[in-house]
C-alpha cells in the first residue's frame, strides 16, 4: 500500500517553490479522500485514488519544459514518467503504480472510463478548478451531467457552486 504521507512529502519537494500547484493537489487530495469514503471505496482502491490525487498534475513542470505548455494533454503525457519513481519510493507495488499512472495519464480525458476511482478523481479536480478558475454557474451546471457520477461529488458540486450564496442579511 502506498504511504500517502511519504508520497505527499515527495510531491511537495518535487514542486518546491510552486506553492500554487502544491495547494491545488492538496485540495484535490482532500476531496478525493472524502468523496471516496462517502462512496464506500475499499481500502486498496481508496489508497490508490489518494495517491493519484497527490500526483495527478505532477507532469506539469515537465510539460512546460518540453512543450512550452501546461495544457492537460501534455501533463497527462509527461506525468507518468515523473510519478513512477515517487510511487516506488513511497512503497507502491507494481499494480498500484500501474493504476496510478493510468489515472494520471487520463485525468483530463473525461470519457476514458466509468470506474468509480477515475470518476472521483475527475470530480475532485473539477471542484477545485471551478473555484481556482472562477468558473461561471452555467459551466458548473453542465459539469453535473457531463462529469459527475457519484452522489457525494454531485452533492459537493451543488452545495459549493449551484446553490444560492450565503447572505448575512
N, C-alpha and C positions, 0 to 999 in steps of 0.2 A: 504494500500500500504506500502511496506517495506521502511523504512527510510534508504537509501543506505549509507548516511554519517555516521549514527549511527552504522549500521552493519559493515562498514569498520573499524571504530574505535574499535569495539568489536573484530573483527577478528585480527586486529593488536595487541591488548592487549593479545589475546589468544596465538598468535605466538610470543610474546615478546622474544627478544633475537635471533630470527631467521630471520634476515633481508632478506636472500635469498628467503625464502618462501613468505614473505610479498611482496617483489619486484615482484615475479612471479605472485601472484594473482592480483596485481595491473595492471600488463601488460595484463593479460588475461581479466580483467575487461574492460580496455580501448579498446581492440579490440572488445569485445562483444558489448560495447556501440556503437562504430562506425559502426560495421557491422550491428547490429540490426537496427540502424537508417537508414542506407543506404538501407536496405531491407524492410523498411517501417513497422516494427512491431508496433502494437498498444501499447499504454502506459502501460497497465497492463502486457502484455507479455514482454515488454522491461524491466520493473521494476523487474519482476521475473527472467528474464535472468541475469540481472546485479547482483541480489542477489546471484544467483547460481555461477556466475563468482567469486565473492568475496569469497565464501565458498567452491568452488569446491575441493580444496585439504585440507580442514580443518581436515580431518581424518588422516593425515599423522603421526602426533605425536602419536596418539593412536595406529595406525597400527605398528609403530616402537616399541612401548611399549609392545603390546600384541603379535605381530607376528615376531618381530625382522626384519621387512622389511617394506619399504615404497612402495612396488610394487602396481600398480594400483588397482588390485583386493582387496587388503587389505584396502587401504584408501577409496575405494568405499564402502566397508563393514562397516568401522568404522565411516565414515564421517557423515551420517545422525544423529546419536545419539549426536554427538558433535554440529552439526549445529542447531538442533531443538530449543534448549533454546536461542541461539543467535538470531535466526529469530523471536521468540516470543518477546524477549526484544526489537527488532528493529521495532515492530509493525505489523508483518506479520499476516494475518488471516490464518485459517486452510487450505483453498485451496492453498494459496501461499506457506505455509510451505510444504504441500504435494508435490507440483510441484517441489520446490527447492530440497527437499530431494530426489525425484526421479532422477532429473538431476545429483545430486552429486553421487548417487548410481550407475549411468550408464555412467559417462563421460569417461570411458576407454573402453566401450563396443560399438564399432563403429557401429554395426548393430542393436542396441536396438530400434531405431526409425528413422523416416524421418521427424519428426516435426522440423519446422524451428528453434525454440529456441534451441533445442537439437543440431542440426547440427551446429549452430553458436557457441555454447559452445565448441564443438569438434574442429571446425576450429580455434577459437581463441587460445585454448590451444595448438594446433599443431603449430601455427605461433610463439608462444613464445618458446615452447620446441625446435623447429627447430633451433632457434638462441642459446638458452641456452645449447643445447646438440651438437651444431655444426653438424647438420645432413648433410649428403652428398647430392649433387644435385639430384642424382637418387631417393633418398628417398622422396624428395620434389616433384619430377615429379610423382611418384607413388601415393602420397597422393592426388594429384589434382583430380584423378578419384576415388580413394578409399574412401576418407574422405569428400572432399569439394563438397558442393551442391549450395552454394549461389554465386551469381555473385560478390558481394563485397569481400567475402572471397577468391575466386579464383583470383580476381584482386590483392589483397594484397599478396597472395602466389606468384603469377607471378612476381610482382614488387620487392618483397623482395628476392626471392630465385631462380627464374628461368630466370631472365634477366641477360644479360651480366653486370658485375660490372662496376660501375663508374670508369673512368680513367681520371686523370687530364691532361694527355699528349697525 
